[in-house]
Amino acid sequence: MGKFTFQAPANILFEPGASRKIDELVASYGAKRVMLVTDKGVRGAGLTRSAEASLAEAEIEVSVFDDVVADPPSHVVEAAVAACQAKKIELVLSIGGGSALDTAKLVAYLAKTPDRLEDIYGVGLAKGKRLPLLLVPTTAGTGSEVTPIAIVTTPTTEKKGVVSPVLIPDWAVLDPELTVGLPAPVTAATGIDAMVHAIEAYTSKVKKNPMSDQLARQALALLSANVRKACQNGRDLEARAEMLLGSMLAGMAFANAPVAAVHALAYPIGAIFHVPHGLSNALVLRHVLEFNLQAAEGLYAELAEIVKPGLRGSQAEKARAFIDEMTAIGRDCQVPPSLADVGIGRDDLKKLAEDAMKQTRLLVNNPRELTLDDAYAIYSAAFGDGSNRSVQAPHG
């Protein structure tokens, strides 16, 4: 068995109503000045209310930064860092989706060190200390609450990542009640994002390891069994809880066995066209799975038995059934089937392919080597005609 390193948060709290215990966790650090990093939609929906109330009752001063937007631009991160430093913040708390959590990770680090954001893009370049960090997800998707990764959109609309164990939070607080109000389209897109994390961790070429494998398998079982239920009945707390747990497990998996071509091709869609990250993943998922099939057939066959328990057939038949089931989940959850359906034109595909090839940090993990021509062919297949038919991407 090959050697591997596995990293995860020191503390995880998973419980309905867990967000009402934030004051106890903050108090354990002796912090009296806290920055809450979130977005206006999350705060406007009342999802931060319990935490803010408990902190106020504990006489802890809360400074709210709610200017986070999807695919957070670097200037938003830098503004939050400046506010954090100006108010002499002692602990960073984030309640929100992946963009808010990613922003909070960088704020906690950059507010404590002399490093500049542009100097820490990449793997292992953030090496200093950070402020105490508590992350509370409001979606079952990114798994950001347990990963050492923060994604930022640069001024040139390129998505870049900061990857460092320093960004792993002190506490990941998972409260399924906070996800109950998610609309079905968001539930579907974020749920598929989490499933992609599990799939890509399981097939990751460079750092695949037995711990990530087990987490990915369990995550995919929870997510695939509950995503339709959560979309059909958003108030099903048990389905919501299992989705949130699955998302976290998938996050722990890909934090240690990194994602690959699905994410590499999804990033330009989000950065250029502001398509939500989960939906960007869903739009290219089938076509990347088709492309990778010749290299990952055995692994896809193993995952097929998780998403379709009791499945019989040859390895090739199971692998094909896995791709079909992932497509069916997207269809049943009413995810738009093609790039054309989200306003992307055929003339945009060349730019998308060129930008995807810049994601070398991710592409190195893909089970099959991918070229610029391959990327263009995958985008062309994903552009489609709205029927979700797939075209086998060439390689060469």
C-alpha positions as CSV (number, residue, x, y, z in Angstrom):
1,M,0.0,0.0,0.0
2,G,1.3,3.4,-0.9
3,K,2.1,6.1,1.6
4,F,-0.4,9.0,2.1
5,T,-1.1,12.0,4.4
6,F,-4.6,12.7,5.6
7,Q,-5.7,15.9,7.2
8,A,-9.1,16.9,8.7
9,P,-10.5,19.4,11.2
10,A,-9.8,18.8,14.9
11,N,-13.4,19.4,15.8
12,I,-16.8,18.6,14.1
13,L,-20.2,19.3,15.6
14,F,-23.1,17.7,13.7
15,E,-26.5,18.3,15.2
16,P,-29.8,19.9,14.4
17,G,-29.8,23.3,16.1
18,A,-26.0,23.3,16.4
19,S,-25.7,26.9,15.2
20,R,-27.3,27.9,18.5
21,K,-24.2,26.7,20.3
22,I,-21.8,29.1,18.5
23,D,-21.5,31.3,21.6
24,E,-20.1,28.4,23.6
25,L,-17.5,27.6,21.0
26,V,-16.5,31.2,20.6
27,A,-16.2,31.6,24.4
28,S,-13.8,28.7,24.5
29,Y,-11.3,30.8,22.7
30,G,-11.7,33.8,25.0
31,A,-12.6,35.9,21.9
32,K,-14.6,39.1,22.5
33,R,-14.5,40.6,19.0
34,V,-15.8,38.3,16.2
35,M,-16.2,38.9,12.5
36,L,-19.2,37.1,10.9
37,V,-18.5,36.5,7.2
38,T,-21.6,35.8,5.2
39,D,-23.7,37.1,2.3
40,K,-26.8,39.3,2.2
41,G,-29.0,36.5,1.0
42,V,-28.1,34.2,3.9
43,R,-28.4,36.9,6.5
44,G,-31.6,38.2,5.0
45,A,-33.1,34.7,5.2
46,G,-32.4,34.7,8.9
47,L,-29.9,31.9,8.9
48,T,-27.4,33.9,11.0
49,R,-30.0,35.1,13.5
50,S,-29.6,32.4,16.2
51,A,-25.8,32.7,16.2
52,E,-25.9,36.5,16.3
53,A,-28.4,36.4,19.2
54,S,-26.4,33.9,21.2
55,L,-23.2,35.9,20.7
56,A,-24.9,39.2,21.7
57,E,-26.3,37.5,24.8
58,A,-22.8,36.4,25.7
59,E,-21.6,40.0,25.3
60,I,-19.4,39.2,22.4
61,E,-19.0,42.0,19.8
62,V,-19.9,40.9,16.3
63,S,-18.8,42.8,13.2
64,V,-20.7,41.6,10.2
65,F,-19.1,41.4,6.7
66,D,-22.0,40.4,4.4
67,D,-20.6,41.6,1.0
68,V,-19.5,38.1,-0.1
69,V,-20.7,37.2,-3.6
70,A,-20.6,33.9,-5.5
71,D,-17.1,33.0,-6.8
72,P,-15.6,35.7,-4.5
73,P,-13.5,38.2,-6.4
74,S,-10.1,39.0,-4.8
75,H,-11.1,42.6,-4.0
76,V,-14.0,41.3,-1.8
77,V,-11.6,39.1,0.1
78,E,-9.1,42.0,0.5
79,A,-11.9,44.3,1.7
80,A,-12.9,41.8,4.4
81,V,-9.3,41.4,5.5
82,A,-9.0,45.2,5.9
83,A,-12.2,45.4,7.9
84,C,-11.0,42.5,10.1
85,Q,-7.7,44.2,10.8
86,A,-9.3,47.6,11.5
87,K,-11.6,46.2,14.1
88,K,-8.9,44.1,15.8
89,I,-11.0,40.9,15.3
90,E,-10.0,38.0,17.5
91,L,-12.0,35.1,15.8
92,V,-13.6,34.6,12.4
93,L,-16.9,32.9,12.0
94,S,-18.6,32.2,8.8
95,I,-22.2,31.1,8.2
96,G,-23.0,30.6,4.5
97,G,-22.3,28.7,1.3
98,G,-18.9,27.8,0.0
99,S,-18.0,31.3,-1.2
100,A,-18.5,32.7,2.3
101,L,-16.6,29.9,4.0
102,D,-13.7,30.3,1.5
103,T,-13.6,34.0,2.1
104,A,-13.5,33.5,5.8
105,K,-10.6,31.1,5.6
106,L,-8.5,33.7,3.8
107,V,-9.6,36.5,6.1
108,A,-8.6,34.5,9.2
109,Y,-5.2,33.9,7.6
110,L,-4.4,37.2,5.8
111,A,-5.5,39.3,8.8
112,K,-2.9,37.6,11.0
113,T,0.1,37.6,8.6
114,P,1.9,40.0,6.3
115,D,1.2,37.8,3.3
116,R,-0.7,39.2,0.3
117,L,-3.4,37.2,-1.4
118,E,-1.6,37.1,-4.7
119,D,1.5,35.6,-3.1
120,I,-0.3,32.5,-1.7
121,Y,-2.1,31.1,-4.7
122,G,-1.1,27.5,-5.2
123,V,-0.3,24.6,-2.9
124,G,1.4,25.1,0.5
125,L,2.4,28.7,0.2
126,A,0.3,29.9,3.1
127,K,2.6,28.9,6.0
128,G,1.9,31.4,8.8
129,K,-0.6,31.5,11.6
130,R,-4.2,32.5,11.5
131,L,-7.1,33.7,13.7
132,P,-9.3,31.0,15.2
133,L,-11.8,29.9,12.6
134,L,-15.3,28.5,12.9
135,L,-17.2,27.5,9.7
136,V,-21.0,26.8,9.5
137,P,-22.3,25.7,6.0
138,T,-25.8,26.5,4.9
139,T,-25.6,24.3,1.8
140,A,-24.9,20.6,1.4
141,G,-22.4,21.0,-1.4
142,T,-19.0,22.5,-1.2
143,G,-17.7,20.7,1.9
144,S,-15.6,23.8,2.4
145,E,-16.1,23.6,6.1
146,V,-13.6,20.7,6.3
147,T,-11.1,21.4,3.4
148,P,-7.8,23.3,3.3
149,I,-8.9,25.0,0.1
150,A,-10.2,28.5,-0.8
151,I,-11.1,29.5,-4.3
152,V,-10.9,33.1,-5.5
153,T,-11.7,34.8,-8.8
154,T,-8.9,37.0,-10.0
155,P,-9.3,40.4,-11.8
156,T,-8.7,38.5,-15.0
157,T,-11.7,36.2,-14.3
158,E,-9.5,33.2,-13.6
159,K,-10.3,31.0,-10.6
160,K,-7.3,30.4,-8.4
161,G,-7.0,28.3,-5.3
162,V,-5.1,28.7,-2.1
163,V,-4.4,25.3,-0.7
164,S,-2.8,24.9,2.8
165,P,-3.5,22.9,5.9
166,V,-3.5,26.3,7.7
167,L,-7.0,26.9,6.2
168,I,-8.6,23.9,7.8
169,P,-10.9,25.4,10.5
170,D,-10.8,24.8,14.2
171,W,-14.5,23.8,14.2
172,A,-16.8,22.7,11.4
173,V,-20.4,23.2,12.7
174,L,-23.1,21.3,10.8
175,D,-26.7,22.3,11.5
176,P,-29.1,20.6,9.1
177,E,-31.8,23.1,10.1
178,L,-29.9,25.8,8.2
179,T,-30.4,23.9,4.9
180,V,-34.1,23.3,5.2
181,G,-35.0,26.5,3.3
182,L,-32.8,25.9,0.2
183,P,-34.7,26.0,-3.0
184,A,-34.8,22.9,-5.1
185,P,-32.5,24.2,-7.9
186,V,-29.8,25.1,-5.3
187,T,-30.3,21.8,-3.5
188,A,-29.8,19.9,-6.8
189,A,-26.8,21.9,-7.9
190,T,-25.0,21.8,-4.6
191,G,-25.9,18.1,-4.1
192,I,-24.4,17.2,-7.4
193,D,-21.3,19.3,-6.6
194,A,-20.9,17.2,-3.4
195,M,-21.3,14.0,-5.4
196,V,-18.6,15.2,-7.9
197,H,-16.3,15.7,-4.9
198,A,-16.8,12.0,-3.9
199,I,-16.5,10.7,-7.5
200,E,-13.3,12.7,-8.3
201,A,-11.7,11.8,-4.9
202,Y,-12.4,8.1,-5.6
203,T,-10.8,8.3,-9.0
204,S,-8.0,10.9,-8.2
205,K,-4.9,9.8,-9.9
206,V,-2.2,11.3,-7.7
207,K,-3.3,11.1,-4.1
208,K,-6.1,8.4,-4.0
209,N,-5.9,6.8,-0.6
210,P,-7.9,4.3,1.5
211,M,-9.3,6.8,3.9
212,S,-10.6,9.1,1.2
213,D,-11.9,6.1,-0.6
214,Q,-14.1,5.1,2.3
215,L,-15.3,8.6,2.9
216,A,-16.1,9.1,-0.8
217,R,-18.1,5.8,-0.9
218,Q,-20.1,6.7,2.2
219,A,-20.7,10.2,1.0
220,L,-21.9,9.0,-2.4
221,A,-24.3,6.5,-0.7
222,L,-25.8,9.3,1.4
223,L,-26.0,11.9,-1.3
224,S,-27.4,9.7,-4.1
225,A,-30.1,8.2,-1.8
226,N,-31.3,11.6,-0.6
227,V,-30.8,14.3,-3.3
228,R,-34.1,13.5,-5.0
229,K,-35.9,13.5,-1.6
230,A,-34.4,16.8,-0.6
231,C,-35.4,18.4,-3.9
232,Q,-38.9,17.0,-3.8
233,N,-39.5,17.9,-0.2
234,G,-37.2,20.6,1.1
235,R,-38.5,20.3,4.6
236,D,-37.5,16.7,5.0
237,L,-35.0,17.2,7.8
238,E,-33.7,13.6,7.8
239,A,-32.9,13.9,4.0
240,R,-31.3,17.3,4.7
241,A,-29.2,15.9,7.5
242,E,-28.0,13.0,5.4
243,M,-27.2,15.4,2.5
244,L,-25.2,17.7,4.8
245,L,-23.3,14.7,6.3
246,G,-22.6,13.4,2.9
247,S,-21.3,16.7,1.7
248,M,-19.0,17.0,4.7
249,L,-17.6,13.4,4.1
250,A,-17.1,14.2,0.4
251,G,-15.3,17.3,1.4
252,M,-12.9,15.4,3.7
253,A,-12.4,12.9,0.9
254,F,-11.4,15.4,-1.8
255,A,-9.4,17.5,0.7
256,N,-7.0,14.6,0.7
257,A,-7.5,13.1,-2.8
258,P,-8.0,16.2,-4.9
259,V,-10.7,16.8,-7.6
260,A,-9.9,16.8,-11.3
261,A,-11.3,17.5,-14.8
262,V,-15.0,18.1,-13.8
263,H,-13.9,21.0,-11.6
264,A,-11.2,22.2,-14.0
265,L,-13.8,22.6,-16.7
266,A,-16.5,23.9,-14.3
267,Y,-14.3,26.8,-13.0
268,P,-14.2,28.9,-16.2
269,I,-18.0,28.5,-16.6
270,G,-18.5,30.1,-13.1
271,A,-15.7,32.7,-13.4
272,I,-16.7,34.0,-16.9
273,F,-20.5,33.5,-16.9
274,H,-21.3,33.6,-13.2
275,V,-23.0,30.2,-13.3
276,P,-23.2,28.8,-9.8
277,H,-20.4,26.4,-9.1
278,G,-22.5,23.3,-8.4
279,L,-24.5,23.9,-11.6
280,S,-21.2,24.4,-13.6
281,N,-20.1,21.0,-12.4
282,A,-23.4,19.4,-13.3
283,L,-23.3,20.8,-16.8
284,V,-20.0,19.0,-17.7
285,L,-20.2,16.0,-15.4
286,R,-21.6,13.4,-17.8
287,H,-19.3,14.4,-20.6
288,V,-16.1,14.2,-18.4
289,L,-17.3,10.8,-17.1
290,E,-17.6,9.7,-20.7
291,F,-14.2,11.0,-21.5
292,N,-12.6,9.3,-18.5
293,L,-14.5,6.0,-19.0
294,Q,-11.6,4.1,-20.7
295,A,-9.3,5.0,-17.8
296,A,-11.7,4.7,-14.9
297,E,-14.1,1.9,-15.9
298,G,-13.3,-0.3,-12.9
299,L,-13.7,2.5,-10.4
300,Y,-16.9,3.7,-12.0
301,A,-18.2,0.1,-11.8
302,E,-17.5,0.1,-8.1
303,L,-19.3,3.4,-7.6
304,A,-22.3,2.1,-9.6
305,E,-23.0,-0.5,-6.9
306,I,-23.3,2.3,-4.4
307,V,-25.7,4.6,-6.4
308,K,-27.7,1.6,-7.7
309,P,-27.6,-1.1,-4.9
310,G,-28.1,-4.7,-6.2
311,L,-26.9,-3.7,-9.7
312,R,-25.7,-6.7,-11.8
313,G,-23.8,-7.0,-15.0
314,S,-20.2,-6.8,-16.3
315,Q,-17.7,-4.2,-15.3
316,A,-18.4,-2.3,-18.5
317,E,-22.2,-2.5,-18.0
318,K,-21.9,-1.3,-14.4
319,A,-19.7,1.6,-15.4
320,R,-22.1,2.6,-18.1
321,A,-25.0,2.3,-15.6
322,F,-23.1,4.6,-13.2
323,I,-22.9,7.4,-15.8
324,D,-26.5,6.9,-16.7
325,E,-27.6,7.2,-13.1
326,M,-25.6,10.4,-12.5
327,T,-27.3,11.8,-15.6
328,A,-30.7,10.6,-14.3
329,I,-30.2,12.4,-11.0
330,G,-29.6,15.7,-12.8
331,R,-32.6,15.1,-15.0
332,D,-34.9,14.2,-12.1
333,C,-33.8,17.2,-10.1
334,Q,-34.4,19.4,-13.1
335,V,-30.8,20.6,-13.6
336,P,-30.5,22.4,-16.9
337,P,-29.0,19.8,-19.4
338,S,-26.7,21.9,-21.5
339,L,-24.4,24.9,-21.6
340,A,-26.8,26.5,-24.1
341,D,-29.5,26.4,-21.5
342,V,-27.5,28.8,-19.2
343,G,-26.8,31.3,-21.9
344,I,-23.4,30.1,-23.1
345,G,-22.8,30.4,-26.9
346,R,-20.9,28.1,-29.2
347,D,-18.4,30.9,-29.8
348,D,-17.6,30.9,-26.1
349,L,-16.3,27.3,-26.0
350,K,-12.8,28.1,-27.2
351,K,-12.2,30.6,-24.4
352,L,-13.6,28.1,-21.9
353,A,-11.3,25.4,-23.1
354,E,-8.3,27.7,-23.0
355,D,-9.1,28.7,-19.4
356,A,-9.8,25.2,-18.3
357,M,-6.3,24.1,-19.4
358,K,-4.9,26.7,-16.9
359,Q,-6.2,24.5,-14.0
360,T,-3.1,22.4,-13.9
361,R,-3.5,21.9,-10.2
362,L,-6.6,19.9,-10.9
363,L,-5.9,18.3,-14.3
364,V,-2.9,16.4,-12.9
365,N,-5.4,14.4,-10.8
366,N,-7.6,13.3,-13.7
367,P,-7.5,9.6,-14.4
368,R,-7.0,10.3,-18.1
369,E,-4.7,13.0,-19.6
370,L,-6.7,15.8,-21.1
371,T,-5.5,18.2,-23.9
372,L,-6.9,21.5,-25.2
373,D,-8.7,19.6,-28.0
374,D,-10.2,17.2,-25.5
375,A,-11.5,20.1,-23.4
376,Y,-13.0,21.8,-26.4
377,A,-14.7,18.5,-27.4
378,I,-16.1,18.1,-23.9
379,Y,-17.5,21.6,-23.9
380,S,-18.9,21.0,-27.4
381,A,-20.7,17.9,-26.1
382,A,-22.0,19.8,-23.1
383,F,-23.2,22.6,-25.3
384,G,-25.5,20.1,-26.8
385,D,-29.0,20.7,-28.1
386,G,-30.8,20.5,-24.7
387,S,-31.2,16.8,-25.0
388,N,-28.2,15.9,-22.7
389,R,-26.8,13.6,-25.4
390,S,-23.1,13.0,-25.0
391,V,-20.4,12.9,-27.6
392,Q,-17.3,10.9,-26.9
393,A,-14.4,13.4,-26.6
394,P,-11.4,12.5,-28.7
395,H,-7.9,12.3,-27.3
396,G,-4.7,13.2,-29.1
